[in-house]
Structure formats: C-alpha cells, structure tokens
Amino acid sequence: MSTATQKLPETLPVSTPQIVKNFAPSWFAAVMGTGVLALGATRLGHEYSPLLSVAWVLHWFNVALFLVLLVPWTLRWIHARPQAAGSLIHPVIGNFVPTVAIALLVLSVQFIQLAKAPLIALSLWWIGTVLAFGFSFLILYKQFLGEQVMLDHVTPGMFIPPVGLVVIPVAGAPLALAAGGAMQGWILLVCYIGLGSGALLWLALQAITMFRFVLHKPMPGPMVPTFWINLGPVGVMPISLIALADATPFIVDKMPFHITALLLWGFGAWWLCMAALLTLSYWRRGQLPFALSWWAFTFPTGAFAVASFKLSGVLPLPGIFAIGIVAFALLAMFWSVTLVRSVRGALDGSLFQPH
C-alpha cells in the first residue's frame, strides 16, 4: 500500500438536479446585502462622486444576481417540492425563506433611488409585500402550532420574518408620496401595518433570543454571523419611521418619529459593538467556518449604516454620520469577502452539498 498522501479533489461533483434540490433559501441574503451596499454608496456619492458609478454597477449586478438565483429557487418548488416545503417548517432554515421577499423590497428601493423607475419599483414592492406578509404568517403559524422549535434552534435568524415586514415602508412610503389620492392612503396603511407588526414581533423575539444567549449554551460557529441580524430591524425601523413621517399627510410634527428612530439607532450602535466582540471571540478560537450564513454580516450592517446617514440628515447630533461611515466600511469588507468565498463555493460545488 502506498504511503503517499492522497490529495482530495479540489471540486466536488455537482449536477443541476443537485443544485436545485439543495438550493438554500438564504442565497437571497446576497441580494439583500448587495442592494444595501448599492444604496449606501448612492448616499455617500453626494460626498464622493465616484461612488455613484459604483452604486450604478452594483444596482444592475444585483438585478442580474436576483434573476440568476430565482431560477433554482423556482425549479426547486417544481422539481424538489418536498425539500422546498420542508424548508418552510425547518426550525432554523424556515426563518431564512422570507429573504426572497426582502430581496424584492430592496430591489424596489434600488429602482426608486438609482434607476428612477417608479412603475417597476411599485410592482416589485407589491410582490415583495405580499410575500413578506405571507411568509410571516405561514412560518410563525407553523411554529406556534408545532413542536419542532427547541431552545437550540433559537437564533437571531428568527428576526428575518419581522425584518421583511419593517422593510415594507422603506420603498412603500416614497411610492405612496408619489401616488397621491386614494392609492396613497392604501399604500400608507399597508406600510403602517407592516411596521407595527414587524416591530412588535421583533421585540417579542428579542426576549426569546436574549433568554437563549444568557441561559443556554453558546451558538455553534456557523451561526455566529446571525448575531449581526439584530442590526437589521434596528437599522431598518429608523429608516421606515423617517420615510413615513415624510410621506404621511396628517403628520405635522415629525420630531417624535425622529426621536424614536434615534433611540432604536442607539441600541443598534450598542449591538454593533457587541456583535463585533462576539464574532472576534469565535474567530480567535477558530470557530468561524465559512457558510452561507456569512451573508448575515452584510444587510444588517448596511441597514444600520444607511440609518446612520438618514438620521444625520434630520438630527443635529455629531458623530452619527461618522459611525455610519464605520458601519459602511465594515459592510464593504464583509460583502467583498463573502462574495468571493460564495462564488468559490458555488463553483466547486461545496455550497450545494446536502447538510
């Protein structure tokens, strides 16, 4: 017998049916992260104009990325329906299914701010809104009636369905402002229902996740990026509050909305530090393996960055914009590293293996 060391193959055999069968719903978090990077670059483009070109490239790259990911996602529901349906009731994976809805809502914002195409934005917004509400009902309905969720399954990934709801006003508010008339009222009503339900669901789930963090064993390494998901709702909700204050005709005094947004942002600033400390702790111990969950680093960090830019424009407080710059720099780093490793994992087939 030869004692020579055998080299493992650099690539894993993967076929199209296997890609479809094992396609993870969390792939759409890549669209979310890319979209918020484009939106942040758009805002910073006012101070550094070359970023506007970067934002434009990211916008169309993200549109193409969504369309590419939509193919295996759709085929999975046609040719691998048991696996697709199983994702909905899985105690961990199920929380990531609404990322497709959030991706649509993020694209809607892109088409408002970058492509200046309100009709496309409105269509994407309605589809994303219906899916966001539908998944929030379906996933939580299954969890309320089932016994599949144990304390080991509790992670900040549970915030994703509420995040889908609180993102609704980000595009919905400016679309309502442009619509006018009765349509304006209906869009605003949907926005307030989304923000109200998502905010209180997040608050309830926050208690559950904190209970797990304090009184249960630490999360496994692959789930560490989900610590950052908490920045998603506390980043998006301030943006939604500011947008609704601007779009709602009967709101005279916007300051209560802005102060509430500031308080939520303040918790986000604290959680940004906590998430960084926890991540560094796992990284130093070599317990942070690459997985698709790394995309959880991107959208929440970007949402907090954009919220910082928004707040700095409505409140005369020093430091908010600078903290946003730090968050945006982190976003750019997370996005670059995760994109490269995701492309590598897709090409070698490792991200399409059964888990």
Secondary structure per residue as TSV (DSSP state, phi and psi in degrees):
chain	resnum	aa	ss	phi	psi
A	1	M	-	360.0	133.3
A	2	S	-	-72.4	138.2
A	3	T	-	-94.0	2.1
A	4	A	S	-64.5	141.7
A	5	T	-	-72.5	126.4
A	6	Q	-	-86.0	133.3
A	7	K	-	-85.0	136.0
A	8	L	-	-73.1	148.6
A	9	P	-	-62.0	142.2
A	10	E	S	-72.8	-23.6
A	11	T	S	-124.5	152.6
A	12	L	-	-102.3	135.1
A	13	P	-	-62.8	129.0
A	14	V	-	-143.3	135.4
A	15	S	-	-112.4	166.1
A	16	T	H	-59.6	-45.9
A	17	P	H	-58.2	-35.4
A	18	Q	H	-69.5	-39.7
A	19	I	H	-59.6	-45.2
A	20	V	H	-64.5	-46.0
A	21	K	H	-64.0	-40.9
A	22	N	T	-101.5	13.6
A	23	F	-	-66.8	121.3
A	24	A	-	-84.0	135.0
A	25	P	G	-59.0	-26.3
A	26	S	G	-69.9	-5.2
A	27	W	G	-57.5	-30.9
A	28	F	G	-71.1	-10.8
A	29	A	H	-63.5	-23.5
A	30	A	H	-65.8	-38.0
A	31	V	H	-67.4	-41.1
A	32	M	H	-60.2	-47.8
A	33	G	H	-66.4	-40.0
A	34	T	H	-67.1	-39.5
A	35	G	H	-63.3	-44.5
A	36	V	H	-70.6	-28.1
A	37	L	H	-64.9	-42.2
A	38	A	H	-63.8	-40.5
A	39	L	H	-69.2	-39.6
A	40	G	H	-65.1	-40.6
A	41	A	H	-64.5	-34.5
A	42	T	H	-61.9	-44.7
A	43	R	H	-64.7	-44.6
A	44	L	H	-72.2	-16.5
A	45	G	T	-62.8	-19.5
A	46	H	T	-68.2	-29.7
A	47	E	T	-94.6	-30.2
A	48	Y	S	-136.1	92.6
A	49	S	T	-55.4	-32.8
A	50	P	H	-58.0	-23.5
A	51	L	H	-67.9	-21.4
A	52	L	H	-65.9	-37.8
A	53	S	H	-67.8	-39.4
A	54	V	H	-61.6	-43.2
A	55	A	H	-62.4	-40.3
A	56	W	H	-63.9	-42.6
A	57	V	H	-64.4	-44.0
A	58	L	H	-62.7	-36.5
A	59	H	H	-59.2	-51.7
A	60	W	H	-74.4	-31.0
A	61	F	H	-60.9	-40.6
A	62	N	H	-69.2	-37.7
A	63	V	H	-60.3	-46.5
A	64	A	H	-63.8	-40.2
A	65	L	H	-61.5	-43.6
A	66	F	H	-61.3	-44.5
A	67	L	H	-64.6	-38.6
A	68	V	H	-64.4	-46.5
A	69	L	H	-68.2	-27.6
A	70	L	H	-65.6	-26.9
A	71	V	H	-64.7	-58.4
A	72	P	H	-66.3	-30.7
A	73	W	H	-62.2	-44.6
A	74	T	H	-68.9	-45.0
A	75	L	H	-62.0	-31.3
A	76	R	H	-63.9	-37.6
A	77	W	H	-72.3	-21.3
A	78	I	H	-91.0	-47.3
A	79	H	H	-104.8	-13.6
A	80	A	-	-136.7	50.9
A	81	R	H	-59.3	-39.4
A	82	P	H	-58.2	-40.6
A	83	Q	H	-69.6	-40.2
A	84	A	H	-64.9	-44.7
A	85	A	H	-67.9	-34.2
A	86	G	H	-64.1	-30.8
A	87	S	H	-62.1	-34.4
A	88	L	H	-64.3	-33.5
A	89	I	H	-102.4	-0.5
A	90	H	-	-68.0	134.2
A	91	P	T	-64.9	-20.0
A	92	V	T	-112.8	-52.6
A	93	I	G	-62.3	-33.7
A	94	G	G	-56.6	-32.9
A	95	N	G	-68.1	-19.1
A	96	F	G	-92.9	-8.6
A	97	V	T	-59.8	-39.0
A	98	P	T	-67.6	-1.8
A	99	T	H	-60.4	-27.7
A	100	V	H	-66.4	-37.1
A	101	A	H	-68.0	-43.3
A	102	I	H	-65.4	-36.7
A	103	A	H	-59.0	-42.6
A	104	L	H	-62.8	-41.2
A	105	L	H	-67.3	-38.1
A	106	V	H	-65.3	-42.2
A	107	L	H	-61.5	-35.8
A	108	S	H	-60.4	-44.1
A	109	V	H	-62.7	-40.0
A	110	Q	H	-59.8	-42.8
A	111	F	H	-71.6	-20.4
A	112	I	H	-77.4	-50.1
A	113	Q	H	-86.6	-31.5
A	114	L	T	-104.6	-52.7
A	115	A	S	-85.0	-14.2
A	116	K	-	53.5	48.1
A	117	A	-	-124.1	80.2
A	118	P	H	-63.1	-32.2
A	119	L	H	-67.5	-42.7
A	120	I	H	-64.4	-43.3
A	121	A	H	-59.5	-41.7
A	122	L	H	-65.0	-41.6
A	123	S	H	-63.5	-45.8
A	124	L	H	-63.3	-38.0
A	125	W	H	-63.9	-45.3
A	126	W	H	-63.8	-43.6
A	127	I	H	-64.1	-46.3
A	128	G	H	-63.7	-38.2
A	129	T	H	-65.6	-45.7
A	130	V	H	-60.8	-44.2
A	131	L	H	-66.4	-39.5
A	132	A	H	-62.7	-45.7
A	133	F	H	-65.7	-44.2
A	134	G	H	-60.4	-47.1
A	135	F	H	-68.0	-36.3
A	136	S	H	-63.2	-41.0
A	137	F	H	-67.9	-49.3
A	138	L	H	-64.3	-47.3
A	139	I	H	-67.5	-45.9
A	140	L	H	-71.5	-32.5
A	141	Y	H	-59.8	-45.5
A	142	K	H	-64.6	-39.0
A	143	Q	H	-70.2	-37.3
A	144	F	H	-66.7	-36.8
A	145	L	H	-91.1	-19.1
A	146	G	-	-95.5	-179.8
A	147	E	S	-125.8	20.4
A	148	Q	-	-82.6	-17.9
A	149	V	-	-91.2	117.2
A	150	M	-	-109.3	171.6
A	151	L	G	-62.6	-30.6
A	152	D	G	-62.9	-25.5
A	153	H	G	-85.1	-9.8
A	154	V	-	-76.4	117.7
A	155	T	-	-141.9	167.0
A	156	P	G	-63.2	-7.4
A	157	G	G	-58.6	-21.0
A	158	M	G	-66.6	-15.1
A	159	F	G	-76.7	-12.9
A	160	I	H	-63.2	-45.8
A	161	P	H	-57.1	-45.0
A	162	P	H	-63.4	-34.5
A	163	V	H	-59.7	-40.2
A	164	G	H	-57.2	-34.3
A	165	L	H	-76.5	-41.7
A	166	V	H	-76.2	-15.1
A	167	V	T	-76.1	-22.2
A	168	I	H	-51.3	-45.0
A	169	P	H	-72.3	-15.8
A	170	V	H	-60.2	-43.5
A	171	A	H	-94.5	-31.5
A	172	G	H	-63.7	-40.4
A	173	A	H	-62.7	-50.9
A	174	P	H	-65.8	-30.8
A	175	L	H	-66.8	-38.3
A	176	A	H	-65.0	-41.4
A	177	L	H	-61.3	-37.2
A	178	A	H	-77.6	-28.1
A	179	A	H	-72.0	-49.0
A	180	G	-	70.0	173.8
A	181	G	H	62.2	-153.8
A	182	A	H	-64.2	-35.7
A	183	M	H	-61.1	-35.6
A	184	Q	H	-58.9	-44.4
A	185	G	H	-63.0	-42.7
A	186	W	H	-67.0	-41.1
A	187	I	H	-65.2	-43.0
A	188	L	H	-62.7	-39.4
A	189	L	H	-60.5	-45.3
A	190	V	H	-61.2	-39.8
A	191	C	H	-62.8	-43.9
A	192	Y	H	-68.9	-36.8
A	193	I	H	-63.4	-43.4
A	194	G	H	-62.5	-47.5
A	195	L	H	-66.7	-43.5
A	196	G	H	-64.5	-47.2
A	197	S	H	-68.3	-43.2
A	198	G	H	-65.4	-40.0
A	199	A	H	-64.8	-44.3
A	200	L	H	-75.1	-32.6
A	201	L	H	-63.8	-42.6
A	202	W	H	-59.7	-43.3
A	203	L	H	-62.1	-42.3
A	204	A	H	-65.8	-45.1
A	205	L	H	-69.7	-25.9
A	206	Q	H	-60.9	-41.0
A	207	A	H	-63.1	-40.5
A	208	I	H	-66.0	-44.3
A	209	T	H	-68.0	-39.0
A	210	M	H	-62.6	-39.1
A	211	F	H	-57.5	-45.8
A	212	R	H	-64.0	-44.2
A	213	F	H	-60.0	-41.1
A	214	V	H	-85.0	-39.5
A	215	L	H	-111.9	8.4
A	216	H	S	-132.3	171.0
A	217	K	-	-64.8	155.6
A	218	P	-	-61.3	156.0
A	219	M	-	-70.5	150.8
A	220	P	-	-67.1	156.0
A	221	G	G	-51.2	-47.4
A	222	P	G	-61.0	-19.4
A	223	M	G	-96.0	0.2
A	224	V	G	-56.8	-41.0
A	225	P	G	-57.2	-21.5
A	226	T	G	-68.6	-16.6
A	227	F	G	-53.9	-33.6
A	228	W	G	-75.8	-16.1
A	229	I	G	-61.4	-26.5
A	230	N	G	-60.4	-24.8
A	231	L	H	-70.9	-18.9
A	232	G	H	-61.3	-62.6
A	233	P	H	-63.6	-39.0
A	234	V	H	-76.1	-10.8
A	235	G	H	-91.3	-40.7
A	236	V	H	-74.6	-40.3
A	237	M	H	-59.3	-42.5
A	238	P	H	-60.6	-38.8
A	239	I	H	-63.1	-43.2
A	240	S	H	-65.1	-41.0
A	241	L	H	-63.6	-43.9
A	242	I	H	-65.3	-41.2
A	243	A	H	-65.3	-41.8
A	244	L	H	-69.3	-36.0
A	245	A	H	-61.8	-35.0
A	246	D	H	-77.2	-29.1
A	247	A	H	-97.3	-16.2
A	248	T	-	-88.8	117.2
A	249	P	T	-62.1	-33.5
A	250	F	T	-86.8	0.9
A	251	I	-	-86.7	115.6
A	252	V	-	-95.1	-47.1
A	253	D	-	-101.3	110.7
A	254	K	-	-83.8	-12.8
A	255	M	H	-59.3	-41.3
A	256	P	H	-58.4	-36.5
A	257	F	H	-64.8	-43.1
A	258	H	H	-68.1	-38.6
A	259	I	H	-68.3	-41.3
A	260	T	H	-61.1	-41.6
A	261	A	H	-61.3	-39.4
A	262	L	H	-65.4	-40.9
A	263	L	H	-63.3	-43.4
A	264	L	H	-63.7	-42.7
A	265	W	H	-61.4	-37.3
A	266	G	H	-61.1	-42.2
A	267	F	H	-64.3	-35.8
A	268	G	H	-62.3	-40.0
A	269	A	H	-62.2	-40.3
A	270	W	H	-66.4	-44.0
A	271	W	H	-69.7	-29.9
A	272	L	H	-57.7	-44.4
A	273	C	H	-67.0	-43.7
A	274	M	H	-62.7	-45.8
A	275	A	H	-61.8	-39.3
A	276	A	H	-65.0	-42.4
A	277	L	H	-63.7	-44.4
A	278	L	H	-63.9	-42.8
A	279	T	H	-64.1	-43.7
A	280	L	H	-61.7	-37.6
A	281	S	H	-61.9	-46.0
A	282	Y	H	-66.8	-40.3
A	283	W	H	-63.4	-42.4
A	284	R	H	-64.0	-28.9
A	285	R	T	-89.7	4.2
A	286	G	T	69.3	30.9
A	287	Q	-	-114.7	36.0
A	288	L	-	-130.0	67.3
A	289	P	-	-70.4	152.1
A	290	F	-	-71.1	138.3
A	291	A	-	-155.3	168.9
A	292	L	G	-59.0	-21.6
A	293	S	G	-61.1	-15.2
A	294	W	G	-63.1	-22.4
A	295	W	G	-65.0	-15.8
A	296	A	G	-68.2	-15.4
A	297	F	G	-68.7	-27.6
A	298	T	H	-87.9	-65.6
A	299	F	H	-58.0	-46.7
A	300	P	H	-59.8	-43.2
A	301	T	H	-63.4	-40.4
A	302	G	H	-66.9	-38.9
A	303	A	H	-62.0	-40.6
A	304	F	H	-66.7	-38.2
A	305	A	H	-62.9	-47.7
A	306	V	H	-64.7	-38.4
A	307	A	H	-61.0	-38.1
A	308	S	H	-62.5	-43.6
A	309	F	H	-64.4	-40.8
A	310	K	H	-63.5	-47.2
A	311	L	H	-64.8	-37.4
A	312	S	H	-64.0	-20.5
A	313	G	H	-86.1	-14.4
A	314	V	H	-117.9	-14.4
A	315	L	S	-125.8	131.5
A	316	P	-	-84.7	60.3
A	317	L	-	-114.3	135.6
A	318	P	T	-75.8	151.2
A	319	G	T	95.2	-22.5
A	320	I	H	-64.7	-46.2
A	321	F	H	-64.2	-39.6
A	322	A	H	-64.2	-40.1
A	323	I	H	-64.6	-36.1
A	324	G	H	-62.9	-37.7
A	325	I	H	-63.4	-41.4
A	326	V	H	-61.9	-45.4
A	327	A	H	-64.1	-38.7
A	328	F	H	-66.7	-38.1
A	329	A	H	-63.2	-41.4
A	330	L	H	-62.0	-43.0
A	331	L	H	-58.2	-47.8
A	332	A	H	-60.4	-40.2
A	333	M	H	-66.4	-49.1
A	334	F	H	-58.7	-45.4
A	335	W	H	-63.7	-44.3
A	336	S	H	-62.7	-49.0
A	337	V	H	-64.7	-45.2
A	338	T	H	-68.4	-37.4
A	339	L	H	-62.8	-47.8
A	340	V	H	-60.2	-45.9
A	341	R	H	-71.6	-30.4
A	342	S	H	-69.5	-42.3
A	343	V	H	-61.5	-43.6
A	344	R	H	-62.3	-44.0
A	345	G	H	-66.9	-32.8
A	346	A	H	-71.6	-39.9
A	347	L	H	-70.4	-38.1
A	348	D	H	-87.8	-2.9
A	349	G	T	85.4	-3.3
A	350	S	G	-67.3	-25.8
A	351	L	G	-85.8	0.3
A	352	F	G	-118.1	22.0
A	353	Q	S	-91.0	148.5
A	354	P	-	-65.4	143.0
A	355	H	-	-120.0	360.0
